[in-house]
Amino acid sequence: MRVLGIDPGLTRCGVGVVDGSVGRRLDMVAAGAIRTSADAELPERLLGIERGVEEWLDEHRPDAVAVERVFAQHNVSTVMGTAQASAIAITCAARRGLPVALHTPSEVKAAITGNGRADKVQVGTMVARLLHLEGPPKPADAADAVALAICHIWRGGAQARVARAQQDFARKVELTRRTRGL
């Protein structure tokens, strides 16, 4: 499975692509950041993020996209910008029919380090270890995006199986109701 992880942000939107599956070796394909100028108007910045995400989708052709779930912070303008960048990433993936998963920062940290409160240094160190790299991807937003992709590879498969099982169960319940005339 190839996953594009996206750590949304207006100035730096981290992106990272990882190939792998549960129980198999993980390989980092690429990591970087889509940058926009803080001096640019919001519509121009959002278009820049869209162009960047589309380029990454074109170049790397992922099977799924994992985006960091926006969470409440004290700085409302930061939350708004992050949410807007996140919406752009989700829209680009949806336009292509790609499955999109949202993972919370603590979920990603727990998956990568075993500690949902790990700091950026710990996450970067574990990303480097898991991918057999000499150091974490740069900038830190890229390392976070790669961590998102790894988290999705490890957790996304299980989540998809649970969702399929729930759907199968619901279909069987409905079929039983129809058969019995309930």
Secondary structure, 3 states (H helix, E strand, C coil): CEEEEEECCCCEEEEEEEECCCCCCCEEEEEEEEECCCCCCHHHHHHHHHHHHHHHHHHHCCCEEEEECCCCCCCHHHHHHHHHHHHHHHHHHHHCCCCEEEECHHHHHHHHHCCCCCCHHHHHHHHHHHCCCCCCCCCHHHHHHHHHHHHHHHHHHHHHHHHHHHHHHHHHHHHHHHHHCC
